[in-house]
Amino acid sequence: MNYKGRILTLFYWIKSKKSAILFIVIIFLLMSLSFALGYITARDLTKVPIIIQKNSK
């Protein structure tokens, strides 16, 4: 099979599986968004707390 034939075969395969590919892309984007939001939240919650000590003078 030549170069153009492979591209056409790939194009028709993608066209026939468009809904499945779109579903996978949406799931991937949602998972990435969920991970990013969890990472940002965890980074904000793990800051070192301020400790106030009593001076003994």
Helices and strands as residue ranges (DSSP letters): H 3-16, H 18-45
